Amino acid sequence: MFHYISFRAALSIITSLTISLLFGKRLINYLQRKQVGETIRNLGLEGEKNKAGTPTMGGLIILGAIVIPTLLFAKVLNIYIILILVSTLWLGMIGFLDDYIKVFKKEKKGLAGKFKILGQIGLGLIIGATLYFHEGVVIREKAKDQGYVQTTKALNIENAKEAPGFFEKVPVKSTKTTIPFIKGHEFDYAALISFLGNNYEKWAYLVFIPIVILIITAVSNGVNITDGLDGLATGTSSIVGLTLGILAYVSGNIFFANYLNIMYIPNTGELVVYVSAFVGACVGFLWYNTYPAQVFMGDTGSLSLGGIIAVFAIMIRKELLIPILCGIFLMENLSVMMQVSWFKYTKKKFGEGKRIFKMAPLHHHYQLKGYPEPKIVQRFMIIGIMLAVFTIITLKIR
């Protein structure tokens, strides 16, 4: 039974939930005894005073509930599993340092922003370079000799199982990714440097690695910004994780990839075991993080969740779907950028800064408009579900 990904994924999510629920309470009690509480800025928001002193660094619950089931049930020598575990621990450590400085060193700003960015860039370099140069990171192209495949399928020849749906038997290195709404559903990053002339493909890493760095940094910070209301970042991340799990399963399964006419990526199916633990950890943490929160994840959790989502999407070559799938994180990020840019522009031009929103990020805008915190969270999650469904159906829209 352990040969089946679905069985190991089920065990992974059960174990993850169990760890979150059982050990989560113990960690919360420990953090309370150590007085590891959140310092709340006075923003004039309803209910913010009640959150003062709530234990933070709860992201440790999420990290433990992800890593342990993955080590138990996934094939840890799989290059994709190695990369996603490195990403989890790497960003978890950066977030932990930030929380540690805030809580124990009593420095409100925490880890300097430049060090966070450097850490994210460092991870992006590792992920981008590995995905580009590692011989195990390959795809299977659509077979050109469709007649051969049809014949082998009809005769039930053994090779037919290796190449159903007109996929080539020999995997190839490629910088192709999935792009929505376009016939063929594929885009090659190497095309961005085609102006270099002959053999331009060998320089594709010059654009591929920077793009990987940009995506990891943007999504990681997007979740960090979204983590401002009880259960918001956790709930939306679990929806995104579930969707990525579905995309990983169909991309790593040669039959589903053929049926959906999408890129077949060997060995990525193993990531379903990991993402099951991810979803279980988020849901288990939500048990304690839902309104009114008993614990906050802190940067230990939020930076990790965003980085995991970004790296996972890149590995299954669905990163160009992130603006749709992670629409909540995108809106939160854009609201801050728009607010700051407009304020600086109007202050420079008119001498007085003006605001687009009552407050940024966007969820605080709705708080100041009088919406109760649980209602904002639930409505954002409903939007997240709608975006997740739309992301999946883009596989058939072209």
SESE-215695 format. One record per residue (C-alpha): chain; residue number from 1; x negated, y negated, z negated. Coordinates in pm, 1 decimal. Example, Ala and Ser with C-alpha at 12.3 -4.5 7.8 and 13.67 -1.06 7.14 Angstrom:
<recs>
- A 1 -1230.0 450.0 -780.0
- A 2 -1367.0 106.0 -714.0
</recs>
This chain:
<recs>
- A 1 0.0 0.0 0.0
- A 2 -291.6 -233.8 -63.0
- A 3 -367.8 -224.6 308.9
- A 4 -56.1 -435.2 367.6
- A 5 -98.2 -811.5 339.9
- A 6 266.2 -853.1 241.7
- A 7 225.2 -620.3 -58.0
- A 8 -89.9 -791.9 -181.2
- A 9 70.9 -1133.7 -126.6
- A 10 365.5 -1027.1 -344.6
- A 11 129.6 -912.9 -620.7
- A 12 -63.2 -1238.6 -584.9
- A 13 239.2 -1462.7 -636.5
- A 14 365.4 -1255.1 -930.3
- A 15 26.0 -1265.1 -1099.2
- A 16 -8.6 -1637.0 -1033.3
- A 17 330.6 -1711.4 -1184.6
- A 18 251.8 -1495.0 -1486.5
- A 19 -78.5 -1672.3 -1548.7
- A 20 83.0 -2015.3 -1512.9
- A 21 371.3 -1939.9 -1744.5
- A 22 188.7 -1742.9 -2014.0
- A 23 -142.6 -1922.9 -2033.6
- A 24 -4.9 -2261.9 -1936.6
- A 25 164.5 -2307.3 -2272.8
- A 26 -151.9 -2206.5 -2456.1
- A 27 -357.1 -2458.6 -2265.8
- A 28 -99.9 -2731.8 -2332.1
- A 29 -113.0 -2658.0 -2705.0
- A 30 -493.8 -2664.1 -2693.5
- A 31 -497.1 -2998.7 -2511.4
- A 32 -253.8 -3139.4 -2767.3
- A 33 -475.1 -3027.6 -3054.7
- A 34 -774.0 -3191.1 -2886.8
- A 35 -562.0 -3501.8 -2823.0
- A 36 -633.9 -3489.7 -2451.3
- A 37 -354.6 -3730.7 -2367.1
- A 38 -276.3 -3951.8 -2070.2
- A 39 -335.7 -4325.1 -2100.0
- A 40 -44.9 -4505.7 -1935.0
- A 41 -87.5 -4843.4 -1767.6
- A 42 186.3 -5093.8 -1845.8
- A 43 352.4 -5129.7 -1505.0
- A 44 694.0 -5219.9 -1637.3
- A 45 849.0 -4894.4 -1518.1
- A 46 1135.6 -4723.5 -1695.2
- A 47 1028.6 -4440.3 -1924.4
- A 48 653.7 -4491.6 -1883.8
- A 49 600.3 -4549.9 -2256.3
- A 50 741.4 -4204.7 -2329.2
- A 51 466.1 -4049.2 -2117.9
- A 52 182.5 -4193.5 -2321.8
- A 53 -13.6 -3917.8 -2493.7
- A 54 119.3 -3639.0 -2270.8
- A 55 -161.4 -3383.2 -2222.0
- A 56 -347.2 -3414.9 -1894.8
- A 57 -606.2 -3199.6 -1710.3
- A 58 -329.3 -2943.9 -1659.4
- A 59 -475.0 -2881.3 -1315.6
- A 60 -689.2 -2620.3 -1490.8
- A 61 -372.4 -2408.6 -1511.4
- A 62 -325.3 -2437.3 -1135.6
- A 63 -688.8 -2356.4 -1056.4
- A 64 -691.1 -2047.1 -1277.6
- A 65 -360.3 -1924.8 -1138.6
- A 66 -496.0 -1958.0 -782.8
- A 67 -847.4 -1821.1 -817.8
- A 68 -779.3 -1513.1 -1034.1
- A 69 -509.0 -1351.0 -813.8
- A 70 -714.3 -1430.5 -502.5
- A 71 -1018.4 -1250.8 -645.3
- A 72 -799.0 -956.6 -745.2
- A 73 -597.6 -904.6 -427.7
- A 74 -767.2 -1076.6 -132.8
- A 75 -1062.9 -949.0 67.9
- A 76 -1315.0 -1188.3 -82.2
- A 77 -1578.2 -1125.8 187.7
- A 78 -1343.4 -1271.0 449.1
- A 79 -1500.2 -1597.4 567.8
- A 80 -1170.2 -1783.7 540.1
- A 81 -1117.6 -1669.1 180.5
- A 82 -1472.5 -1773.4 91.9
- A 83 -1419.6 -2120.2 239.3
- A 84 -1086.0 -2180.1 68.6
- A 85 -1221.9 -2066.4 -269.1
- A 86 -1521.9 -2297.4 -228.9
- A 87 -1284.1 -2582.7 -147.2
- A 88 -1067.1 -2506.7 -450.2
- A 89 -1355.3 -2503.0 -696.7
- A 90 -1544.1 -2791.3 -531.5
- A 91 -1256.2 -3038.9 -548.9
- A 92 -1143.7 -2898.4 -882.0
- A 93 -1483.5 -2987.9 -1025.0
- A 94 -1469.2 -3341.9 -884.0
- A 95 -1121.4 -3389.9 -1030.6
- A 96 -1230.8 -3240.6 -1363.9
- A 97 -1522.9 -3484.3 -1388.5
- A 98 -1285.3 -3773.6 -1320.7
- A 99 -1041.2 -3658.0 -1589.4
- A 100 -1322.6 -3585.2 -1835.1
- A 101 -1463.6 -3936.0 -1800.3
- A 102 -1116.2 -4088.4 -1845.8
- A 103 -1015.0 -3877.0 -2144.8
- A 104 -1333.0 -3808.1 -2338.4
- A 105 -1551.5 -4103.4 -2236.1
- A 106 -1251.1 -4339.5 -2260.1
- A 107 -1338.4 -4505.1 -1928.7
- A 108 -1006.6 -4582.6 -1759.9
- A 109 -1148.5 -4595.5 -1407.1
- A 110 -1289.3 -4243.7 -1437.1
- A 111 -1534.5 -4119.2 -1175.5
- A 112 -1638.6 -4398.0 -939.4
- A 113 -1447.3 -4388.6 -612.1
- A 114 -1765.3 -4368.8 -406.8
- A 115 -1860.7 -4043.7 -578.7
- A 116 -1517.7 -3895.0 -508.6
- A 117 -1550.7 -3988.0 -142.0
- A 118 -1904.1 -3847.6 -127.1
- A 119 -1777.1 -3523.1 -276.9
- A 120 -1498.0 -3501.5 -19.9
- A 121 -1738.7 -3580.9 263.7
- A 122 -1976.5 -3313.0 135.2
- A 123 -1699.7 -3055.2 136.4
- A 124 -1593.4 -3166.8 484.1
- A 125 -1948.2 -3113.9 611.2
- A 126 -1958.5 -2762.0 467.2
- A 127 -1616.1 -2664.3 602.9
- A 128 -1665.4 -2827.1 942.2
- A 129 -2012.2 -2682.8 1000.3
- A 130 -1910.4 -2333.8 886.9
- A 131 -1599.5 -2324.1 1103.0
- A 132 -1796.6 -2445.3 1402.3
- A 133 -2109.6 -2231.3 1373.0
- A 134 -2002.9 -1913.3 1187.2
- A 135 -1972.7 -1617.7 1423.1
- A 136 -1670.2 -1480.8 1235.7
- A 137 -1453.2 -1785.9 1310.0
- A 138 -1302.4 -1700.8 1646.9
- A 139 -977.3 -1694.8 1842.8
- A 140 -832.8 -1458.3 2104.8
- A 141 -741.7 -1624.8 2431.5
- A 142 -445.1 -1527.5 2646.1
- A 143 -547.4 -1243.2 2877.6
- A 144 -594.8 -1334.8 3241.6
- A 145 -532.3 -983.3 3368.8
- A 146 -172.5 -949.4 3255.3
- A 147 -115.1 -649.3 3481.6
- A 148 -380.0 -450.9 3291.6
- A 149 -214.3 -524.0 2959.2
- A 150 130.9 -437.4 3089.6
- A 151 -3.0 -108.9 3224.3
- A 152 -176.5 -10.1 2901.1
- A 153 137.8 -92.6 2704.2
- A 154 354.5 111.7 2937.4
- A 155 118.1 411.5 2917.1
- A 156 80.9 370.8 2540.4
- A 157 -298.5 361.0 2575.6
- A 158 -488.3 297.0 2252.9
- A 159 -632.1 -28.8 2385.3
- A 160 -281.5 -168.6 2420.5
- A 161 -261.2 -206.4 2045.2
- A 162 -572.0 -420.7 2057.9
- A 163 -437.8 -655.4 2322.4
- A 164 -56.3 -671.9 2313.6
- A 165 104.1 -990.5 2436.0
- A 166 -165.4 -1055.0 2696.7
- A 167 -445.9 -1148.1 2454.4
- A 168 -804.4 -1091.6 2558.7
- A 169 -979.5 -810.8 2371.1
- A 170 -1299.2 -1009.2 2318.5
- A 171 -1269.7 -1297.3 2067.6
- A 172 -1439.8 -1627.5 2151.3
- A 173 -1575.2 -1931.8 1968.6
- A 174 -1360.3 -2236.4 2032.2
- A 175 -1274.5 -2582.4 1902.3
- A 176 -915.8 -2548.8 2020.4
- A 177 -634.7 -2633.4 1784.2
- A 178 -254.1 -2634.5 1789.0
- A 179 -81.5 -2950.9 1904.2
- A 180 298.0 -2993.3 1883.7
- A 181 538.0 -3079.3 2165.9
- A 182 284.1 -3007.3 2441.1
- A 183 314.7 -2720.5 2688.6
- A 184 55.9 -2458.7 2597.1
- A 185 41.9 -2591.5 2238.6
- A 186 -336.4 -2621.8 2251.2
- A 187 -585.2 -2905.7 2241.1
- A 188 -963.6 -2873.1 2255.3
- A 189 -1161.5 -3125.8 2051.1
- A 190 -1446.2 -3082.4 2298.6
- A 191 -1232.0 -3268.0 2554.6
- A 192 -1295.0 -3586.5 2357.2
- A 193 -1658.3 -3586.8 2472.6
- A 194 -1605.3 -3461.6 2827.5
- A 195 -1757.6 -3790.5 2948.9
- A 196 -2098.9 -3648.1 2851.1
- A 197 -2093.7 -3439.7 3167.4
- A 198 -2197.5 -3077.3 3219.4
- A 199 -2222.1 -2854.3 2911.4
- A 200 -2045.6 -3114.3 2701.2
- A 201 -1884.5 -2832.6 2497.9
- A 202 -2208.6 -2765.6 2310.7
- A 203 -2185.8 -3111.4 2153.3
- A 204 -1829.0 -3057.9 2028.1
- A 205 -1943.3 -3049.4 1665.8
- A 206 -2013.6 -3423.8 1693.1
- A 207 -1638.3 -3487.1 1694.6
- A 208 -1510.9 -3170.9 1523.6
- A 209 -1698.1 -3213.6 1193.4
- A 210 -1608.8 -3585.0 1145.8
- A 211 -1243.1 -3502.2 1214.4
- A 212 -1256.1 -3227.3 949.0
- A 213 -1406.6 -3473.3 699.6
- A 214 -1137.5 -3733.0 776.8
- A 215 -851.1 -3486.3 733.2
- A 216 -980.9 -3343.9 404.4
- A 217 -1040.2 -3690.3 258.1
- A 218 -704.3 -3828.9 371.2
- A 219 -486.1 -3540.2 252.3
- A 220 -673.3 -3497.4 -76.0
- A 221 -625.2 -3864.8 -160.2
- A 222 -265.8 -3850.9 -36.3
- A 223 -167.6 -3589.4 -294.4
- A 224 -362.0 -3782.4 -558.6
- A 225 -154.2 -4094.2 -486.0
- A 226 170.2 -3893.7 -480.4
- A 227 103.7 -3758.0 -829.7
- A 228 286.9 -4036.8 -1008.8
- A 229 622.8 -3885.9 -1107.0
- A 230 696.4 -3568.4 -1301.0
- A 231 696.2 -3273.1 -1064.4
- A 232 660.5 -3476.1 -743.5
- A 233 314.4 -3368.8 -627.2
- A 234 361.3 -3014.4 -757.9
- A 235 699.9 -2962.1 -594.7
- A 236 607.6 -3106.7 -256.1
- A 237 277.0 -2913.8 -254.8
- A 238 459.4 -2585.5 -314.3
- A 239 684.7 -2656.1 -12.6
- A 240 382.1 -2737.6 203.9
- A 241 200.8 -2427.7 77.0
- A 242 491.6 -2198.7 161.1
- A 243 508.4 -2341.1 512.1
- A 244 134.4 -2298.8 563.8
- A 245 169.2 -1939.5 447.7
- A 246 427.3 -1873.1 718.3
- A 247 205.3 -2038.3 980.2
- A 248 -96.9 -1836.5 864.6
- A 249 99.1 -1512.0 882.4
- A 250 225.8 -1564.2 1237.1
- A 251 -111.0 -1697.7 1357.0
- A 252 -295.8 -1398.4 1214.9
- A 253 -46.9 -1140.8 1343.8
- A 254 -98.9 -1053.8 1708.4
- A 255 265.7 -961.9 1769.4
- A 256 414.6 -1278.7 1619.1
- A 257 149.5 -1491.5 1788.2
- A 258 249.6 -1339.4 2121.4
- A 259 621.4 -1381.5 2059.4
- A 260 580.9 -1747.7 1959.2
- A 261 325.2 -1801.4 2235.7
- A 262 77.8 -1956.2 1992.0
- A 263 -292.0 -1914.2 1929.7
- A 264 -395.1 -1579.3 1778.8
- A 265 -662.9 -1622.1 1509.1
- A 266 -802.1 -1288.7 1384.4
- A 267 -846.4 -1239.6 1008.2
- A 268 -649.1 -1548.3 901.9
- A 269 -364.0 -1327.0 784.4
- A 270 -569.3 -1267.1 470.7
- A 271 -506.7 -1629.9 376.3
- A 272 -143.9 -1535.9 304.9
- A 273 -265.6 -1365.6 -13.3
- A 274 -437.7 -1687.5 -119.8
- A 275 -149.6 -1918.3 -35.4
- A 276 90.0 -1689.9 -225.5
- A 277 -120.5 -1754.9 -535.4
- A 278 -117.7 -2125.5 -447.7
- A 279 261.8 -2139.4 -430.6
- A 280 295.8 -1930.2 -747.6
- A 281 57.3 -2162.1 -931.7
- A 282 250.2 -2472.6 -822.2
- A 283 587.8 -2325.8 -917.0
- A 284 453.3 -2195.9 -1247.8
- A 285 300.9 -2533.4 -1329.3
- A 286 628.9 -2701.1 -1235.2
- A 287 785.6 -2514.6 -1529.6
- A 288 592.5 -2749.2 -1760.3
- A 289 551.0 -3044.9 -1526.3
- A 290 915.3 -3103.4 -1437.0
- A 291 1089.9 -3402.9 -1594.6
- A 292 1019.2 -3477.5 -1875.8
- A 293 668.5 -3343.6 -1821.3
- A 294 492.8 -3151.0 -2098.4
- A 295 162.2 -3179.6 -1911.6
- A 296 11.7 -3371.4 -1621.2
- A 297 -218.6 -3208.2 -1367.8
- A 298 -458.7 -3502.9 -1354.9
- A 299 -712.8 -3536.5 -1076.7
- A 300 -824.1 -3182.4 -1158.7
- A 301 -506.8 -3064.3 -990.8
- A 302 -411.2 -3336.3 -744.1
- A 303 -746.6 -3362.5 -563.6
- A 304 -762.9 -2983.2 -543.5
- A 305 -410.7 -2940.6 -405.2
- A 306 -466.2 -3197.4 -132.4
- A 307 -801.4 -3053.3 -33.0
- A 308 -664.0 -2699.4 -28.3
- A 309 -377.2 -2801.9 200.0
- A 310 -615.1 -2982.0 437.8
- A 311 -874.4 -2703.2 456.8
- A 312 -606.1 -2436.2 491.6
- A 313 -439.1 -2621.1 780.2
- A 314 -773.2 -2671.0 955.4
- A 315 -866.3 -2302.6 923.9
- A 316 -541.5 -2183.6 1081.7
- A 317 -576.1 -2460.5 1342.1
- A 318 -254.0 -2638.3 1248.3
- A 319 -408.8 -2959.9 1116.2
- A 320 -238.4 -3173.4 1381.2
- A 321 92.4 -3069.7 1224.6
- A 322 -9.5 -3232.0 895.1
- A 323 152.6 -3572.4 970.1
- A 324 485.8 -3388.9 998.2
- A 325 443.8 -3123.2 730.8
- A 326 282.3 -3359.9 479.2
- A 327 512.4 -3649.7 563.3
- A 328 567.5 -3729.8 194.6
- A 329 194.0 -3765.4 133.0
- A 330 162.0 -3970.7 451.9
- A 331 439.4 -4210.1 346.9
- A 332 283.9 -4255.3 4.3
- A 333 -57.3 -4325.0 156.1
- A 334 79.8 -4565.6 415.6
- A 335 284.7 -4754.6 158.0
- A 336 -33.0 -4834.4 -36.7
- A 337 -227.3 -4931.8 275.7
- A 338 57.3 -5151.6 403.7
- A 339 107.1 -5317.0 65.7
- A 340 -260.1 -5400.0 16.3
- A 341 -315.5 -5513.8 376.7
- A 342 -7.8 -5737.0 385.3
- A 343 -86.4 -5888.4 46.5
- A 344 -442.8 -5976.7 152.7
- A 345 -328.0 -6111.9 488.8
- A 346 -54.5 -6335.6 348.3
- A 347 -278.1 -6458.4 67.4
- A 348 -547.6 -6557.0 317.3
- A 349 -301.7 -6722.9 556.8
- A 350 -48.5 -6881.2 320.7
- A 351 -243.3 -6901.3 -5.3
- A 352 0.2 -6668.1 -177.0
- A 353 9.7 -6292.8 -145.1
- A 354 340.0 -6132.0 -48.1
- A 355 452.5 -5770.7 -84.9
- A 356 642.2 -5534.5 142.5
- A 357 749.8 -5304.4 -140.1
- A 358 841.0 -5387.8 -497.7
- A 359 546.4 -5167.3 -593.8
- A 360 322.8 -4912.8 -422.5
- A 361 300.9 -4616.1 -391.4
- A 362 648.9 -4572.0 -249.4
- A 363 793.4 -4370.9 -540.0
- A 364 737.2 -4667.7 -775.8
- A 365 926.3 -4890.4 -531.0
- A 366 1236.6 -4677.5 -580.3
- A 367 1185.0 -4670.9 -955.6
- A 368 1197.1 -5051.1 -962.9
- A 369 1511.5 -5039.1 -749.1
- A 370 1676.5 -4854.2 -1037.0
- A 371 1670.0 -4493.1 -920.0
- A 372 1618.2 -4238.5 -1201.6
- A 373 1287.7 -4052.9 -1181.3
- A 374 1440.3 -3702.7 -1138.9
- A 375 1658.8 -3824.9 -851.0
- A 376 1357.9 -3971.7 -666.9
- A 377 1164.2 -3647.3 -707.6
- A 378 1451.9 -3427.6 -592.8
- A 379 1523.9 -3642.7 -288.0
- A 380 1158.3 -3650.8 -187.8
- A 381 1151.2 -3271.0 -216.7
- A 382 1462.4 -3241.8 1.1
- A 383 1287.3 -3455.7 262.6
- A 384 983.5 -3229.7 221.1
- A 385 1194.3 -2921.4 295.3
- A 386 1339.6 -3085.2 606.1
- A 387 989.7 -3172.7 728.1
- A 388 871.4 -2817.2 658.9
- A 389 1151.9 -2666.5 865.5
- A 390 1086.5 -2910.5 1147.7
- A 391 715.3 -2822.1 1137.2
- A 392 794.6 -2454.8 1187.9
- A 393 1031.8 -2511.5 1478.3
- A 394 770.8 -2726.0 1658.2
- A 395 609.3 -2391.6 1745.8
- A 396 896.1 -2335.1 1989.8
- A 397 940.1 -2695.7 2104.5
- A 398 733.0 -2779.1 2407.8
</recs>
